[in-house]
Amino acid sequence: MADLLWWQYTLIAVIFIWSGFVRSGLGFGGAVLALPFLLLVKNDPLLFLPIISIHLLVFSSWIAWQGSKVTKQQANKAAERGEEPQEVQGNIAWGYLKKALGIMIVPKLIGVFGLLTLPGNIVTGVIFVIVAVFAVSYILNKPFYTNNRILDTVFLMLGGYVSGTSLIGAPLIVSVFATKVPRHQLRDTLFVLWFILVTIKMVSFLIADIDLQLIHQLWLLPCALIGHVFGQKLHNRIQKAETPVFFQFVGWALLTVCGFGLYSTFML
């Protein structure tokens, strides 16, 4: 990024503030809602994907650590009240997370190491169309529940595969998690999932000897942190909303992600 102009650096900083805000507020969308703008500044995905990946690792581990701290505090309070430890619920749905990872891990590795190559534009288009159906159902206050383990498995496997080839599998994964994980645990559970999936993706960057742009983290991480702080306030407001309002907010967010995703896939 050494050959960029001052206004390009300024735009990149603003976009990463936006990325941090979206990621912290919703728990997803930080990559797909930032990448189209970044590519307008400099049309080089491999320049920005490692930076986004490192941001995901940093902030998802931070959220996971905060979640474990909350769980420990709740466990201590429960012990003081004489309650059983299993009655304590933290911010992370570990049970469903382990189940989902068991489904996603093989397709993820297949995508990361290119063991199966599917037409990227077609796969991406199918994913965003499926997610758009979920989003519209949420907006209309009639959430679409598959109630079908096979369909859920297919969605998670497809999301895992695409997250291996790129970083845009989140919307499809979120569409399943949103109906399976309690709302107060959704964001933090997704952050732990992103940490695991991105860690695997980072291995492929290292194997391919891709520049991780570590020097630019010195000024881009603070930008993302600013967005993260403001996004946390948005997250707190979402958590206080009534359930229909919560699903409508998730629906609009998913639909926006789909719009940007389709645009960046077929127009850029």
N, C-alpha and C positions, 0 to 999 in steps of 0.2 A: 504493500500500500504506500510505498515511499514516493511514488510518482503522482499521487493525487494532489489536487488543488485544495486551497483552504476551505472553500465552500463545500467541497465534497466531504472533507473531514467533519465539518459542522453538521451536514445532513446525516452522516453516519452516526454521529453522537446522538442526535435527536431521535433517530430511528431505534437506536439501542435503548434509549430511555423508554420509548414506546414499547419495545419488545419486553423489557423488564416489567413494565406496568401491566401488560396483558398477561404475561406468564404468572405473575404473583396474584393478580386479581381473579383469574379464571382457573389457573392450573394447567392451561394448555393454550396453544395458539401463538406463543411467543416467537416461534420460528416461521410458521406459515404466514403470519400477519406482518412480519418484518422483511422476509426475504424478497418479496416482489419490489418493495421500495429500495432495498439495498442493491438489487440488480439494475434498477434504473440509474443508480449512482455509478455503479461499476459492474458490468455484466460478466461476473466471474463467480459462480456459486462456490467453488472450492476455496475462494478467498474468505468467504464469510461463514461457511458451514462449520469449520473448526472453531471459530470464535463463538458461534452460537452454542456449539456442543459444550465448550468449556464453561460458558455461563450457566447452562443447564446443570452441569455437574456441581458447580459451586453453590447455586441457589437451591437445588433440590436436596443436596446434602445438608444445607442449613435448615431447610424446612423439616427434613427427617429428624435432625437432631432436636429441634424445638418440639416436634411431636413426641419423641421418646421422653423428653423432659416433662412434658405435660402428663404423659402416661404414668411416669414414676410418681409425680406429685399426686395424681389421682389415686394411685395404689397406696401411697402413704396415708392419705386421708381416709381411704376405705378401711385400711388396717386399724386406724384409730377408732373408726365407727364399728369395728368388728365384722365387716363385710368380707365375703370371699373375694379373692383376687380376680376370678373370672368374671365378676360382675363389673369390673372396671373396663371402660372403653376409652381408648386413646383416640388420637387423630388419624390413625392409619388402620385400614381394614386389612390386617395381615393375612387373614384366612383367604379372602377372595383374591388378594394380590398373589399369593403363592399358587393358587389354582390357575389364575390367568397366565402367570409366567410359565407354568408347566405346559400350557397350550401354545404359547407364543414363541418359546425359546428356539425350537427347531426351525420354524419359518424365518425367524430373525436371523439365525446363523446362515441359512440358505441365502437370504438377501444380502447379508454383509459380505460373504465370500463369493457371491456370484455363481453359486452352484446351479441355480436355475434362473434364466434370464427371460422375463416376460416383457412385452411391449410396455414401456414406462408410461406413455401418455394414456394408453387404454386402461391400464390398472388404476392410475391416478384418477381418471375420469369416472370410472365405475365407483371408486371409493367415495368421491365427493357427491355423486348422485345419491348413493345410499345414505350418506350422512345428511344430505339435504332433506330426504324423506323424514328422518328422525327429527331434524330441526323444525320443519314445518309442523309436525305433530305436536312438538313441545309448545310452539308459538300458539297453536290453536287450543292449547290446554287439553289435548288428548294424547298424552305421551304414548309413543309406540313401544309396546313391550313385546318382544319376540316370544317369550315363554317357550322357547325352543332351544334346547341345549345345542343341537346341531348347528342352528343358525348362529347362535352366539359364538360357537367354536369357530365357524367359518369366518366370521367378522374379526375375531381376535387373531386368527392365523393370518388373514390377509393384512390386517394392521401391523402385525409383527414383521411380515415379509417386507412391506413397504417402508417401515421404519428402519429396516436393515439396508435397503437400497438408498434411502434418503432420510429426511427427518419429518416427513409429512404424514406419517401413519396415525398421528394423534387423534384426528377427528373421528375416525372409525372406532378406535379403541375407547374414546370418551363416550361415544354413543351407547356402548355396552356397559361401561362402568357406571354411567349416570343412573342406570336403572337397577344396578346390582349393589352399589355401595351407598350407605347412608350419606346424606348430603353434607353433614358436618365432617365426614371423613374423606369426601371425594377429592378435594384439591390436594391434600397432603399425601393421600394414597397414590395419586397420579404422579406426584413429584418423586416418590420413591421408585415408582415404575420407570419414569424417565431417566432417573439416575442409573438404573441397571441397564436399560436399553442403550443409553448414550455411551456408557462405559464400553460396551461391546463395540459400538460404532467407532469409538476412538481408536480401538485396536486396529481397525482397518485403515484409518488415517496414518497411523504409525507404520504399518506394514508397507503402505504405498509411499511412504516418505513424503507426505504432504506437509507443507509449512503450516504449523499450528498458530502462527501469528502471535506468539507469546508476548512479544514486546508491546503489542498494541493493547494487550489486556490491562496495561498500566493505566490507560485512560478510558478504555471502554467498560471495564468492570465497574468503576464508579458511576458511569452513566447508567448502566443497567441497575445498579443499586438504588439510584434515585427513583427510577421507575418502579422498582420492587417495593420501596417504602410506600409510595402512593397507591400501588396496586393492592397492598395489604389492607389499606383503608377501604378500597372498593370491595375486597373480599369480605371484610367484616360487615359491610352493609348488605351484601348479597345473602350472607348467612342469616341475617335478621329478617329477611323477606319471607312472606308466606310461601308455602310450597308451590302453588300455581305460578306465582310471580318468579320464583326461583327457576322453575322449568322453562318459563318463557324467556328469561334472561339467558339461560343456557342455549335455548333454541336460536335466539337471535345471534348469539356469539358463534354457534356452529354454522349458521347460515352465512354469516359474514366470512368466516374462515373458508367455507366452500367457494364463495365468490372469488376471494383472493387466490385460493388454490387453483381454481379452474383458469383464472386469468393468467397466473404465472406459468401454468403448464402449457396452455395452448396459444397464448398471445405473445409471451416474451421469447 
